[in-house]
Amino acid sequence: MDLIAATFYGLIQGLTEFLPVSSSGHLALLPHWLGIEDPGVVFDLSMHVGTALSIALYFRKDIVGLSKELFSCVKERSFNRQEGARAFNMTFATLITVIGVLLLKDLAKDFGRSPTSIAFNLIVFGLFMLVSDKVMKDEETGQMERTQWIKAGAIGLFQALAIFPGVSRSGATLTISRFLNLGRDEASRFSFLLSLPLIVAGFIYKFPEFLKGGESFDIGLCLIGMGISFITGLVTIHYFLKFIKKAGLLPFALYRVVMAFVVWKSLA
């Protein structure tokens, strides 16, 4: 691992963590393209900390508001208010995601990491994403303004499917959100906010491996990669929210097809 590799990892992580193009598919190619070994758990953790911080900063007002409303609603045992309902929907979706990941992790580990599987997921879920965006024409309809168990659970379940490389967490959540008649902006914001607890959970899950030691790493390169993923993540979130309102998901669906071919040819 050198400065160039750390820079590339930070850029790719910051871009693909939020775009519906599969970060795992891209990161699987980096060691192959850069001619390096897997950078290891510590570096992976630092990349995800960078993107988590970008979400926390960009949506800081939303996060504070949702946290306050969730606490108030739990205290008052009422989820009738709009922000309270959204907080509940996000909490329930996250819970379903965690359950889904626990049920699917062994299957994903055994069968989901071959180049063929990654390419297949890139294409199939890319097509689903395109169909969902074309079917739902009115991008302003459908908001998560009230407690919606079924919608929140479905989004959480689809998010869990991202444990299979090539599916894309944001792609899966955007796809099901559009099928459920959520507007593009609402679906995007819900997807971004929903990623934060998942990234934090992933960090907690991998942190014991870091504590075990036995892995050499350059703290300077980790900080550089984390900083780049943080800055790139902020820029990606900001411009994606603007871009998707105008262009929809078609460009990303086409990109996924191209990426599937690249993955298959590079790793097969």
Protein Blocks (a to p, Z undefined) as FASTA:
>chain_A
ZZklmmmmmmmmmmmmmpcnbjmlmmmmmmmmnopacebjklmmmmmmmmmmmmmmmmmm
mmmmmmmmmmmmmmnopakbmklmmmmmmmmmmmmmmmmmmmmmmmmmmmmmgfklmmmm
mmmmmmmmmmmmmmmmblmgoiafbccfklmmmmmmmmmmmmpghklpmlmmmmmmmmno
pafklmmmmmmmmmmmmmmmmmmmmmmmmmngoiacdfklmmmmmmmmmmmmmmmmmmmm
mmmmmnommlmmmmmmmmmmmmmmmmZZ
